[in-house]
Amino acid sequence: MAVITVSREFGSEGTDVAQHVAHVLSYHFVDKELIKQLLYQYGLINFEEVYEAAPDFLARFDHRRSEIVNMITEVVRALARHGNVVILGRGAYAVLGGFSDVINVRIKASLPARVQWVMEHQAILVPAEAEALVIERDKARAAFVEFSYGIQWDSLRAFDLMVDTDKVPERLAVKWVCEAHAQLLASRKGSPGERSTRSIEVDPVLSGAVASALACQATH
């Protein structure tokens, strides 16, 4: 049993890497849509708006910040407790930092490469507009993580593996993540003091919702 979180810079190849890692390992792939589905059930209907918001917008949610962060945290922890999941984005690395059976991966790319990706995938024809969108999304996501968890979004300390897809092709990035996963499983000793996701306590109703969303009743 293990958990892999993949954090990506907007416009990088992180989504493809995360999906392919999940496929190779036969793990559940968790993206924003699945997390959004669980959060809707939990009562948070404006997660996407909050997650992609500018810092001044987040400040207007200050009175609900603890509630919002707690909801997100509980959902991510419940997914991790289910086990054998690859969680893409949503600040999962900040929630699960410190657990012995979690690998936190960061996928990055240069600004020009991300601008090109946005132009190709979001039908933006003007480079300056694509660049502005990349910068805006980066600032919003950084603000969310720093505002919610007190962690610098680009802190090297938060990640076990960082991959620059300008220099490392996607196929090799997937291989590295899978090798890190294999090493983690081989090196874990299961000592009594080890803090693993198995120790996470989850509300039974939320646990059932996670099992239903993943179409998997077993915990791994």
N, C-alpha and C positions, 0 to 999 in steps of 0.2 A: 504494500500500500504506500502510495506517495502522492504528492500534489505538486504540480508545476504551475507557477504563475508566469505569464508573459506580459510584460509592459512594453508598449510600443510608442515611439514618437509618431505623431500624426503624419501620415503619408509614407511611413516605412512599410516594410514587408512583414511586419510582426504578425498580422492576422494569418497569412499563409503559413508562416513557420509554426504558429500555434496549432493550426488545424492539422498540418502534416505530422507534427509530433504526436498529437492525440491519435491520429490514424495508425501510425507506426506502433505505438504502445497499446493500442486498443483501449484508450482512456476516453472518458466522457469529455467532450469539448464544450466549454461554457463560455458563451459570448454575452454581449450586452443584452440581446433579446431575451435570453433565458433568465438572466439576472433581473431584467426589467419585469418579466412575467412574475417572478417570485416576489419582487418588491410591490407590485400591484396587489398581490394577494395579501401582502403585509400591510398595505394601506398607504404606501408612498407612491403617489401617482405622477409626481413631477420629477422623478429622479434624473431623467435625461436632461431636463432643463437646468437642474441644479448642477449636475456633473459638468456640463459644457458652459457653465455661466462664467461671466467675468467676475473679478473679485468684488466689485461694488454691488453686484447682484447677490453674491453670497452673503455679503454683510447684511443685506435686507432680510436674510433668512436666519440671522443670528439667534433669534428667539426660538427657532426650531432646530438649531444646529445639532444639539446633542441627540435629539430624537432621530433626525435624519441619519446621522453618522451611526447611531446604534443600530438602526434598521439595516443599513448596508453591511455593517460589521457582522451582525447576526446571520445574514444571508450568506456571506462569504465563508464564515466559520462553519455554517451548516453544510455547505458544499464541500469544504475541506474535510469535515468529519465523515461525510459519505465516502470520500476517498477515490483514488484513481481518476483524478480530474485534471484537466489543463484549463486554467482560468485565464481568459484574455482580458487584460485591463481592469478598469473599475477600482483601481487602488488596492487590488488584492494583495500585492506584495507588502503594502503597509500594514494590512490587517494580519497577515500570516508571518511576518518577520519573526525569527527566533524559534520557529518550530523545526525540529530536527529532521522531519520527513518532508520538508517543503524546499523546492528549488525555485528561486526567484530569478527570472531571466529578463534582461532588458534588450530590446531590439532598437537600434538607432541607425540613422542614415544622415547624410549631409543635407543641408537645406536645399541646394539645387536638385538633388535626387528626389526629395520629397515634394518639391514644387512640380516636378515633371510627373510624378505619380498622381498628384491631385488633378493636374490638367488632363491626364489620360482617363482617370476613373470618375471624375466628377464633371466632366464636360465643361471645364473652364478654359477659355481660349486665350485669355490675357495673363501672361506670367505674373505680373504685379498683383493681380487679384488672387491668384493661387497662392502666392507667397504671403499675402496678407492673411489669408484663411489659415495657412499653416501656423503662422506666428500667433494668431488669435487663439487657435485651438491649443497650442502648446501652453500659452499663458493661462488659459482657463483650466486645463488639467493640472498644471502645476499648482495653481491657486487652490483647487479643490483638495489635493492631497496635503498641501502645507497647512491649509485652513483647518482641515479635518483631523489630521494625524500628527501634525508638527514635524513632518519629515520633508526634507528637500527632495523634490521630484526627481532630480538628476543626481542624487547622492550615490556615489559608488558603493558605499557601505551597505546600501539596502539590497544589493543584488549579488547573486552568486556567480552569474555569468552575464557578460555583456558582449553583444555581437554587433558589429558594424556591417550592414549589408551592402555598403558601397564596396567593401573589400572582400567580404565573405559571401559566396553565393548561397542562395536559400537552401539548396540540398545539403551543403556542408554545415550550415547553421542547424538544420534539423538533426544531422548526425551528431553534432557536438552536444546538443541538448539531450538527446537520447543516451549518449555516452555518460553525461553527467548524472542522468537518472540511474543508469546501471551502476555507476560508482557509488551513488548514494545508497542504493539497496544493498550493495556488497559490503559497505563500510559500517552500516548501522549495527550497533551492538545491543540496542534495547536495554540499556542500563536503567536502574530504578529511577534515577534522577533526570532521565531524558524527558524533554518536553515535546511531545508529539501531538499530532492532530487527534489521536485516539483519546486524548484527555479532554477534548472539547465537549462541553455539555450543550445539548441542543434541545430546544423545545420540541416535544413529540409532534405537534401539529406542523411546525416548520420542517422537521425531518421528513414527515410524510409528504409534504409539498415538494421537497427536493427530490425524493425518490420518484414521485409522480412525474415531475418535470424531466428527469433524466431517464424515465422509463426503466428504472432499475431499483428493485426493492432491496437488494443486498447492499450492506456496507462492506467496504473492502479493507 
